[in-house]
Amino acid sequence: MKTLAVMLILPLSWFAHAACAGQQTDLSQITRAAIAVVEREDGPVTALIAPDSADPALIAALRSVRKLTPRAGVPKAKTVTLPKGYLIVEKVYFEGGHGTFTATAGPGVLKDTLGADVDCGKRYFITVWREKGQWVNGPYQTQDCHVDD
């Protein structure tokens, strides 16, 4: 009976690892598809900033796509605390074959700097879906945020 228990535990742990790896792959593909939209609109994305509440799978996925920078490591100037090329990933969500990606692109201002109550810049709301096994970008909206809004 002990041998059977060990044999059952190994496959279950393998499935848990495979599910995490699958989720990370989806998150990476979604991020790449969404960044393609941002780069078409605003030029190259050189660094990503993860949400404070990001789980390990999202952190690993973001690292696999671009340089991941902590908020404290973002270069700041007198009028801009979110430089051009930096993208704050706010939310990546998917269920089944559909999902959304929400992020704010610089130039802009980070929350709690220069009088900003929220992160400001160009905010993206991007729809994604799975097509032939790959995540692709779909319709999207943008919204500009300024500190004086």
C-alpha positions as CSV (number, residue, x, y, z in Angstrom):
1,M,0.0,0.0,0.0
2,K,2.9,2.4,0.7
3,T,4.3,1.9,-2.8
4,L,0.9,2.6,-4.3
5,A,0.6,5.9,-2.3
6,V,4.0,7.1,-3.5
7,M,3.1,6.2,-7.1
8,L,-0.1,8.3,-6.8
9,I,1.6,11.3,-5.2
10,L,4.3,11.6,-7.9
11,P,1.8,11.9,-10.9
12,L,-0.4,14.4,-8.9
13,S,2.6,16.7,-8.2
14,W,3.6,16.4,-11.9
15,F,0.1,17.6,-12.9
16,A,0.3,20.5,-10.5
17,H,3.7,21.5,-12.1
18,A,2.3,21.1,-15.6
19,A,-0.7,23.3,-14.8
20,C,1.6,26.0,-13.4
21,A,3.9,25.8,-16.5
22,G,0.8,25.9,-18.8
23,Q,-0.5,29.0,-17.0
24,Q,2.9,30.7,-17.3
25,T,3.0,29.9,-21.0
26,D,-0.5,31.4,-21.5
27,L,0.5,34.5,-19.5
28,S,3.7,34.9,-21.5
29,Q,1.8,34.6,-24.8
30,I,-0.9,37.0,-23.7
31,T,1.7,39.5,-22.6
32,R,3.6,39.2,-25.9
33,A,0.4,39.7,-27.9
34,A,-0.6,42.8,-25.8
35,I,2.9,44.3,-26.0
36,A,2.6,44.1,-29.8
37,V,-0.3,46.5,-29.6
38,V,1.5,48.9,-27.2
39,E,4.6,48.9,-29.4
40,R,2.5,49.6,-32.6
41,E,1.0,52.6,-30.8
42,D,3.9,54.0,-28.6
43,G,7.2,52.4,-29.7
44,P,9.4,49.8,-28.0
45,V,8.6,48.5,-24.5
46,T,11.9,48.2,-22.7
47,A,10.8,47.2,-19.2
48,L,7.8,45.9,-17.4
49,I,6.6,46.7,-13.9
50,A,4.5,44.0,-12.2
51,P,1.5,44.6,-10.0
52,D,2.2,44.5,-6.3
53,S,-0.2,41.5,-5.9
54,A,1.3,39.5,-8.8
55,D,1.5,35.7,-8.3
56,P,4.7,33.8,-9.1
57,A,3.4,32.5,-12.4
58,L,2.8,36.1,-13.7
59,I,6.2,37.3,-12.4
60,A,7.9,34.4,-14.2
61,A,5.9,35.1,-17.4
62,L,6.7,38.8,-17.4
63,R,10.4,38.0,-16.9
64,S,10.3,35.7,-19.9
65,V,9.0,38.5,-22.1
66,R,10.9,41.7,-21.0
67,K,13.1,43.1,-18.3
68,L,11.1,43.2,-15.1
69,T,11.8,46.4,-13.0
70,P,10.5,47.0,-9.5
71,R,8.7,50.3,-9.0
72,A,11.5,51.6,-6.8
73,G,14.0,50.9,-9.7
74,V,12.1,53.1,-12.3
75,P,14.2,56.1,-13.3
76,K,12.6,59.4,-12.4
77,A,12.8,62.9,-13.7
78,K,11.3,66.2,-12.5
79,T,8.2,65.9,-14.7
80,V,8.1,62.1,-15.5
81,T,8.3,59.2,-13.0
82,L,7.2,56.6,-15.6
83,P,9.5,57.0,-18.6
84,K,8.7,56.2,-22.2
85,G,9.3,52.5,-22.8
86,Y,8.1,51.4,-19.4
87,L,4.8,49.5,-19.0
88,I,3.0,48.9,-15.8
89,V,1.1,45.6,-16.1
90,E,-2.0,46.1,-14.0
91,K,-3.9,42.9,-14.8
92,V,-3.7,39.8,-17.0
93,Y,-6.8,37.7,-17.0
94,F,-7.9,34.7,-19.0
95,E,-10.4,31.9,-18.8
96,G,-10.8,29.4,-21.5
97,G,-10.0,30.9,-24.8
98,H,-10.6,34.6,-24.0
99,G,-8.8,37.2,-21.8
100,T,-7.8,40.7,-21.1
101,F,-4.6,42.6,-20.5
102,T,-4.6,46.0,-18.8
103,A,-1.5,48.2,-18.5
104,T,-0.3,51.7,-18.4
105,A,2.5,52.9,-20.7
106,G,4.9,55.8,-20.1
107,P,5.7,58.6,-20.3
108,G,3.6,59.3,-17.3
109,V,3.6,59.5,-13.5
110,L,3.7,56.7,-11.0
111,K,1.1,56.7,-8.2
112,D,2.2,58.7,-5.1
113,T,4.7,60.8,-7.1
114,L,4.3,64.3,-8.4
115,G,0.8,64.5,-6.8
116,A,-0.6,61.5,-8.6
117,D,-3.3,59.4,-6.8
118,V,-3.1,56.7,-9.5
119,D,-0.6,55.6,-12.1
120,C,-0.9,57.9,-15.1
121,G,0.2,57.6,-18.7
122,K,-1.5,55.8,-21.6
123,R,-3.8,53.1,-20.3
124,Y,-4.4,50.1,-22.5
125,F,-7.4,47.7,-22.3
126,I,-6.6,44.9,-24.7
127,T,-8.8,41.9,-25.5
128,V,-7.0,38.6,-26.4
129,W,-8.2,35.2,-27.5
130,R,-6.7,31.9,-28.4
131,E,-6.5,31.1,-32.1
132,K,-4.9,27.9,-33.4
133,G,-3.2,27.3,-30.0
134,Q,-1.7,30.8,-29.7
135,W,-2.9,33.9,-27.9
136,V,-3.5,36.8,-30.3
137,N,-4.5,40.4,-29.7
138,G,-7.9,41.7,-30.6
139,P,-9.8,45.0,-30.1
140,Y,-8.4,47.4,-27.6
141,Q,-9.1,50.8,-26.1
142,T,-6.7,53.4,-24.7
143,Q,-7.3,56.2,-22.2
144,D,-4.8,59.0,-21.4
145,C,-4.3,60.0,-17.8
146,H,-2.7,63.2,-16.6
147,V,-1.9,64.3,-13.1
148,D,-4.2,67.3,-13.3
149,D,-7.2,65.1,-14.4
